[in-house]
């Protein structure tokens, strides 16, 4: 498309690319939760940049570049200082790179990907996870093909080394009081006892229905449970996502081809003084479950 993007054009493009953008941002930040925050930030930046963007020859690359820069901003804010460009001499890398033969196992954990410098992590994700070509990656990153090759060469080599090392992260566990609150919330939900759940809400509770809407205050958030009452067949399990308390939601129309106990999506929960102060529901952002580190509440 070599014409100015309109607001509706951007909405359609973003809707089509959102799962891919999330896969990229989740791997760049090491978190499916932070990745969604970055996707949201990228959309805002794209909307702000659109009036001055003019004709965009490659809209997908333009949007991915915005998401890439938003991810780097997030990493900097998080004070994870990383090398931005590979220090390998591009001329020392064999040419050409086979985009298939050198491809890494994309099931590597987000934790291991986070051990790569940002530039290496970026090109490995774009090629080995999302399937972009060297030329497309150079366009997205506003880099050169030799520099992309160099970062890919180093990143793949480092991941091969990491794949042979055991994961050393301890299994997460919730504090007893937090687990009790989560189990009570899930039990009420499964019993369709939404009045009891409403009694658990703080007056200032916030709801983020990811990729759809946000609500503030107990009165408005209470309607959210009314909507759930109209949806048949769901079942919640008390669990954790990236160590945070969550209700793992199983739906009849859940994912196929994966583990039978794989949740369809998840709902993050947060408490203060024994009351629910935040609900972050990924019903409309089910793509996030694919890479989420989940476990039963322990």
N, C-alpha and C positions, 0 to 999 in steps of 0.2 A: 504494500500500500504506500504509494508515493503522494500522499495528500495529507492535509492537516487532520489529525484525529479530533473527533468530536467527543463530548461527554458520553453519549451512548456508545460510541465506538470503544472508548476506554472501559466502560462497564462490561461490555461483551468480552473484550480481550482479557480483562482481569478475571472474569468468571471462568473463562476457558483455561487460563493458565494458573489459577490459584493453587490447585493441588501440586503442580510442578514447582511453583514458587515456594510453597511450604516445604517440600522435600529439600529444596536447595537451602533455604534459610534455617531449617531445623538442623541440617548437617553442618552448616557454617557456625551456628551458635552452640551446637551440642545439646540442644533441647527442643522437643516438639512444642513446648509451651512458649519458650522465648522465640522460637521460629515463627509462631503465629503472631506474636507481638511485632516482629520485624516485618512480616507480610502486611500487617495493618499500617505500620509506619510507611512502608513503600507505597501503598495505595494513596495515602495522604500526600506524599511527596510527588507522586505522579499527577494527581489532581492539581497540585499547586504549580507544577512545571508545564502542564498542558497548554495554557494560553500562550506561552513563549516558545513552545516546542517547534512550531511551524510544520513543514512537511517532514514526515518521519518515514524513511525508506524501509526500515526494518523494525516495525513496532514491537515485536516479541523481544528482540535484542535490546531495544530501548527500555522496555519494562524490566527485563532481567538485570540490566545495568543499574537501574534505580534500586532494585532489591539487593543487588550485590553491595552497592554503596551503603544502603541502610544497614545491612548486616555488619559491614566493617565499622560503621558508626557505633552500632550496638556493642561490638567487641571492644572498641576503644573505651567507651563509657564504662564498660565492665572492667576496665583496667587490665585487660589481657594483652599486654604488649607483645605483638608478634611481627616477625619479619614479613614485609609485604611482597617483596620480590625475591625470587630464587637467586642464590649466589652461585649457581652453576653456570659455567660458560655455555651459552646456547649452542655454540659450534661443536661442543664435545658430545652432544647427544646424537645418537644414531638417527639417520634421516632416510625414509620417513618412519613415523611411529605407526604401528599397526593398531587401529582403533579397537580391534577385537581381541587379538592375541594377548595384548598386555593388560586387558581389562581385569580389575580386581573384583573380588567377591563383594557385592554391594551390601551383603548382610553384616558387614563389619559394624561394630557398635559405634554409636555417636561418640562415646568416650574415646575410642581409638582415633576416630577422625579428628577429634579436637587436639590430638597430639601433633598434628601436622601444622606447619606455618600456614597463615591464611591463604597465601597465593597457591600453595600446593593443594590445600584442601579444596579451594574453589575449583581449580581445573579438574581434579579427580572427580568431584561431584558432578560437574557439568558434562564430562565425557562418560565416566563409568557408571554413573547413576542415571543421568538424564539423557544421555545419548547424543549430545551435541558434537559436531565435528570440530576439528582444530580451527578451521576458518570461522565458524560461528562463535567459538569461545573467544577467539581473538577480538571479534567484533563486540561481544558482550563486555569484555573486560577492557576494551580499548587498549589492547596490547598487541604484540607481534606474534606470529606463529612460532618463531624460534624460542621466544620467552615462554610461550605456553608449553611447548615441547619440553623445555628444561624443567619447568615446575611439575609437569606430569611425570617425567622420568624420576625425579626425586621423590615425589609424593607416592608413586606406586612402589618404589623401592622401600621406602619407610614403612608403608602399610604391610608389605610382605614380612618385614622384620617384626612388626607389632602383632601380626596374625599368629606368630609362633610363640608369643609370650602369653602367659596366663593372665586372665582378668584378675585384678587385685582389689577391686572395690568390694567392701563388705555389703552383705544384704541389708537393705534399709528396714527400719522398723519404726512404727508409730509409738509415741508415749501412750501409756495406759489410758489416761484421761481423754486424749485425742481420739484414740481408737474407740472408746466407749461412745463418744459423741457421734462418730461416723457410723458405727453399727446401729445406734438408735435411729439416726436419720434414714439409713438404708432399710431398716426393718419397717419403719413407718411408711416409707415409699412403697415397698413391696406389698404392704397391707392396704395400699391405697388410702391410708389415713392421712390425708393432706391437711386436715385441720390441726393434727398433732404437729406436723412439720411447720405449719405457719406459726405455731406457738414457739418454735425453736428459733425463729428469725429475729435478728436485731432490728430495731426501728430504722437504722441507717443501712440496712442490707443493700448490696449491689448485685445486679444480675447482668452478666455478659453472655448473651446468646450469640456465640462466636459466629462471625460472618453474616449476622442478621440484625441484631438490635441490642440496646442496653437499656436497663431500667434501674431506677434508684428509689429506695424507700419501701417499707414493708407493704404498704397498700398496693402499689403497682406490681411488685414482685409476686404478691400472692396470686395474681391471675395466671402466672406461669404454671402453677400446679393444676389449675383448672384445665389448661390445655393438655397436660399429660394425662389427665383422667379420660380424655377422648381417644388416646392411642392404645390399641390393644397389644397384648403379647409380650411386653417388655419385662425384664427382670434385672434387678440391680445386685451387685456384689460389692461388699466393702473392700477397698483395695488402695493401692498407691500408684501414682504416675510420677516418675522421677523423684520418688521419695515423698511426694506430697499427698495428703489424704484425698481420695477420689472415690466416687461411685462408678464402678465399671458396668456399663449398660449392655445387656444382651437383648437383641431384637430378632424377631423371626426373619427379617429381611437382612440379616447381618452378612458379613463377608463370607465367601465360599472359597474353598481351596486351601485355607489355612488351618491352624489348630482348631479343633472343635470348640475349645473353651475360649477362643479369642473374642474379646468384647467387640461390639459394633462401634462403640464410641465411649467417651468417658465424660464425667462431670467433676470438675475440681471444686473443692469446698474449703472454706477457711472460717475459723471461729475466733471470737474474742469474748472473754468472760462467759463462756458456755453458750454463746449465741452465734448463729450463722451470720457472718458479716459479708461474705462474698460467695457467689455461685458462678462458676464459669462452665457453661454447658456447650459441648462440642457436637451437638446434634446435627447442625448444619455444616460442620467442618470434620466430617468423619475421616477425611484423608489423614488427620493427625494420628490416628490410632496405629497406622502402619508401622511407624518407627518408634512408637512410644515404649519406654522401659516401664513395664507394669508388673505388679505383684499383688498377691493377696495381702490384706492388712495384717501385719504381724505385731 
